[in-house]
Amino acid sequence: MNKPRMSDNQKKEVIKSILGANHSAAGKNFPIFSEMMDGVGHVNNTIAFAELLPVLSSWLSGATMSAAVSAASFAGVLLFPLQQMINVVNANETGLRSYSYRSISYTITAWAFDKPVPMSSPMILSNLKKGPYTAIKSFDDYHKVWRETSVSVLRQIDKICLQNKINKKHLKSVFKALGTGKLDVLSVLILKGFEQEFSSVSKQIWASNYSVYYPR
C-alpha cells in the first residue's frame, strides 16, 4: 500500500533537513523534488529520501532556471544535463529529431528499470510507413539515429554519474520514482520534456504520439 502523500510544507521541511535550509530545492526546483517524493511511495525499494534528494540535487546542479518550474514541465529540467547530446541530428530534420528524442526516452527508461534497451520504436516506424513517406528513401537514417542517440545517452549518464559522484543505483531509483514505478509513465514523462523543442505545429504532432509509449 502506498504511503499517504505529504503536504508541500512537510516536503519542504524534509528537503531543508537533508539539503540545508537555504537550498534552492525548497524553492525553484521544488516541483521536481515534490513529484519525486510522491513517486517514491510507488517504488519498491528501501532507499530513503536522505539518499535520493542529494542525487537529484546533484543531477540538476547544471540547470539554470530563473523561475519556479511547473510540475508538468519538470521532466525537461531533469533532462537539462543531457542537452549537449540531444541535438544529434540537424534541427530541420524534424522526423529524425523526434525519433532521436524517443530513443532518449526509451533508453533512459530501460536503463532505469534494468531492462534491455529497445533497438527501435516499432509502432512509430509502422506509422511512418503508413504516412506520406517521401522525404527519406529508406529507414536506415532512423535506425542510425536511434543507435547513435542510445549509445550517447548511456555514455552521458556514465559521465554525469562519475563527475558528480552519483551512485547509478540511486539515480535509477530517482527515475523510477519520477515514473511512479511504471515504465510507461516514465517514458511518456520524458517524451513530454521535449515539447519545448518543437514549433507549435510540430508540438501537436509530437504530443499526438504520447499514446505510443515504451516499449512500443
C-alpha positions in Angstrom: 0.0 0.0 0.0 1.3 3.4 -0.9 2.0 5.9 1.9 -0.2 9.0 2.2 1.3 12.0 0.4 3.0 14.6 2.4 1.9 18.2 2.3 4.1 20.7 0.5 5.1 22.2 3.8 6.1 18.8 5.1 8.1 18.1 1.9 9.9 21.4 2.2 10.8 20.6 5.8 12.2 17.2 4.7 14.2 18.9 1.9 15.6 21.5 4.3 16.6 18.9 6.9 18.5 17.0 4.3 20.0 19.6 2.0 20.0 22.7 4.2 17.6 25.5 4.9 18.8 27.7 2.1 18.9 25.1 -0.6 17.2 26.0 -3.9 15.5 22.7 -4.0 13.0 24.1 -1.5 12.2 26.9 -3.9 12.8 27.0 -7.7 13.2 23.2 -8.0 10.6 22.2 -5.5 8.0 20.9 -8.1 10.6 18.4 -9.3 11.5 17.2 -5.8 7.9 17.1 -4.8 7.0 14.8 -7.8 9.9 12.5 -6.9 9.0 12.3 -3.3 5.4 11.4 -4.2 6.7 8.8 -6.6 8.9 7.1 -4.0 5.8 5.6 -2.4 5.1 3.7 -5.6 8.6 2.3 -5.9 9.6 -1.0 -4.1 13.0 -0.1 -2.7 14.5 0.7 0.6 16.4 3.8 -0.5 15.4 6.8 1.7 14.8 10.4 0.8 18.1 11.2 2.5 19.9 9.3 -0.3 17.7 10.3 -3.2 17.4 14.0 -2.7 21.2 14.7 -2.8 21.3 12.6 -6.0 18.6 14.6 -7.7 20.1 17.8 -6.5 23.5 16.9 -8.0 21.8 15.9 -11.3 20.1 19.2 -11.5 23.1 21.3 -10.4 23.8 22.4 -14.0 20.3 23.6 -14.7 19.9 27.4 -14.9 16.4 28.5 -14.1 15.0 32.0 -13.4 11.6 30.9 -12.2 9.8 28.1 -10.5 9.2 25.0 -12.6 5.7 23.7 -13.0 5.2 20.0 -12.3 4.1 19.5 -15.9 7.5 20.6 -17.2 9.9 19.2 -14.7 10.9 16.3 -17.0 12.5 18.8 -19.3 14.5 20.3 -16.5 15.6 16.8 -15.4 16.9 16.3 -18.8 18.9 19.5 -18.8 22.3 17.8 -18.2 21.7 15.8 -21.4 21.1 18.8 -23.6 24.6 18.8 -25.2 24.0 15.4 -26.8 20.3 15.8 -27.6 20.7 17.6 -30.8 22.4 14.8 -32.6 20.7 15.5 -35.9 20.0 18.6 -38.0 17.4 20.7 -36.3 15.5 20.9 -39.6 15.0 17.2 -39.8 12.0 17.1 -37.6 11.2 13.4 -38.2 14.7 12.2 -37.3 15.0 14.6 -34.4 11.6 13.3 -33.0 12.8 9.8 -33.3 16.1 10.7 -31.5 14.1 12.1 -28.6 12.1 8.9 -28.4 15.3 6.9 -28.4 16.4 9.0 -25.4 13.1 8.3 -23.6 13.2 4.5 -24.2 16.9 4.3 -23.4 16.6 6.1 -20.0 13.5 4.1 -19.2 15.2 0.8 -20.0 18.3 1.8 -18.1 16.4 2.9 -15.0 14.4 -0.4 -14.8 17.4 -2.6 -15.8 15.7 -3.7 -19.0 17.3 -4.4 -22.4 17.4 -1.1 -24.4 15.0 -1.3 -27.3 16.6 -1.1 -30.7 13.7 0.9 -32.2 10.1 2.0 -31.8 8.2 -0.5 -33.9 4.9 1.4 -33.6 6.4 4.7 -34.8 8.2 3.1 -37.7 4.9 1.4 -38.6 3.1 4.7 -38.5 5.7 6.3 -40.7 5.3 3.5 -43.3 1.6 4.3 -43.5 2.1 8.1 -43.8 3.5 10.3 -46.6 6.9 8.7 -46.8 8.6 10.9 -49.4 11.4 12.8 -47.7 13.6 9.8 -46.9 14.0 6.8 -49.2 14.7 4.2 -46.5 14.6 3.8 -42.8 18.4 3.5 -42.5 18.6 7.0 -41.2 16.1 6.3 -38.5 17.8 3.2 -37.3 21.2 5.0 -37.3 20.0 8.0 -35.3 18.3 5.7 -32.8 21.5 3.7 -32.3 23.7 6.8 -32.0 21.4 8.5 -29.6 21.0 5.5 -27.4 24.8 5.0 -27.1 25.2 8.7 -26.4 22.6 8.7 -23.7 24.3 5.8 -21.8 27.7 7.4 -22.2 26.5 10.8 -21.0 24.8 9.2 -17.9 28.0 7.4 -17.1 29.9 10.7 -17.4 27.5 12.6 -15.2 27.4 10.0 -12.5 31.2 9.9 -12.5 31.6 13.7 -12.4 29.0 14.2 -9.8 29.9 11.1 -7.8 26.3 9.8 -8.2 25.7 6.1 -7.5 23.9 4.7 -10.6 21.6 2.6 -8.4 20.4 5.8 -6.7 19.9 7.7 -9.9 17.9 4.8 -11.3 15.7 5.0 -8.2 15.1 8.7 -8.8 13.9 8.0 -12.4 11.7 5.1 -11.1 10.2 7.4 -8.5 9.5 10.1 -11.1 7.7 7.5 -13.1 5.8 6.2 -10.1 7.4 2.8 -10.6 5.9 2.4 -14.0 7.9 2.1 -17.3 5.2 3.5 -19.5 4.7 6.5 -17.2 8.4 7.4 -17.1 8.7 7.1 -20.9 5.8 9.4 -21.5 7.1 11.8 -18.9 10.4 12.1 -20.6 8.7 12.5 -24.0 6.8 15.4 -22.6 10.0 17.0 -21.5 10.9 17.7 -25.2 7.8 19.7 -26.0 9.7 23.0 -25.9 12.0 21.7 -28.7 9.2 21.9 -31.3 7.3 24.6 -33.0 3.5 24.9 -32.2 2.5 22.8 -35.2 5.2 20.1 -34.7 4.4 20.0 -31.0 0.8 19.0 -31.7 2.1 16.1 -33.9 4.7 15.2 -31.2 2.0 15.2 -28.4 -0.4 13.1 -30.5 2.1 10.2 -30.2 2.1 10.1 -26.4 -0.2 7.1 -26.7 2.8 5.3 -28.1 5.0 4.6 -25.1 7.8 2.2 -24.0 8.5 -0.3 -25.4 6.1 0.0 -28.4 
